[in-house]
C-alpha cells in the first residue's frame, strides 16, 4: 500500500528526531545550573546546564545543589533517589529536597550574547557627564562568575565612574573551558557600580547590587554570560 506523501514526510521527520536524540541544554532549553555536587551523582556535573526532563541519580551519599535560571529557585537534594529537572522546579523520587529563592536576574539568563552585545555597544557610546548608564543585568555578588568560552581577553571596566578597570587573559583553561570566577581573585567589584564587560565580540553592561558581598555565593546570582 502506498502511503500519502505528507505521511511519509511526517514519518521521516520523526525518524530524524529519534536519531538526533533529546535536545541538549545548549539547544536553548537550559533550565537549571548545577552549582555543587557531592558524593555519588550520575547525570550531571558541577556547573553543568541541565534541561527539562533530564534525570539525575544520587547514591546514598550523593548531594546536588541546583539553581533554576527562570525562577531563581535554589534546590538542595540529598540521599538515594533521583531528580527530574522541570521548567522551574524539580521532582524527586526517594531523595530529600530543600529549596529557597535566591537573588538572581532571570531576564539576563535568557538573553543571547548577540542581543546584549548590540545594546551594550549603544549604552557605552552614550555614556557622558550628564547621562547615567542603564544596566542590562544585575548581579548579587561583588565577585562575578563570567561565562567566557575559550581563549581571549576579558575586560571589565566601570562606566558610571572612571578609573576602575580589570583585564584578564583567559587561556581556555578556565573551569569547563568557559567559567572564570572572580571569587578566586583578590579583585572584587564595587557594590552599586555599573560595569561593561567584554570578551571577543560579546559585551554586556551590568550593575553590582548595592548590598553585594565579595567572595563565593550562589552562582546563579553572580553569573554574567558572555557566550
C-alpha angles and dihedrals in degrees: 000000000000114000120220114263095246091054091050090051092049093050090049090052092051091049091052091051091050092051092048092055127212120333116265128228088255091060088078095272100103110140105161142033119215106224102175138013126189132177123344110359126154126189100034141047135200113296093007120146110227129197134219111281094028113133123215118193124207131198123216091278095037125120134171134184117205134177124204113228096212102039101030086227111154117203131194113197124184141167134042113322141067139283123213113201116229133188093269107356140019135248118219132201115200096340127099118250128199122177144181138168119256131191111269139141104246094181093059092050090063098045123101122233090241091057094047094043095055093049094042092056090055092047094051093048091051096052111117142147092277100038127072116213118245115227121228093203141015128220124199100209128063090222104065128199111226120205101211116152123215130345127337147090119300111203122189115183130173110233104179089063127021128240106048114104134148127189123191125185107217115204097194090258095102113125109301086353091283116055123083115180121203088199086081092057135068094236111087120173125250117267109244093020125130116222141184115218124192136181118173108314093341121099137167138176114220140170128225109224113250091238095047119133129209121248134036122346138140105329094216089061094051100041122122112182115211097166 
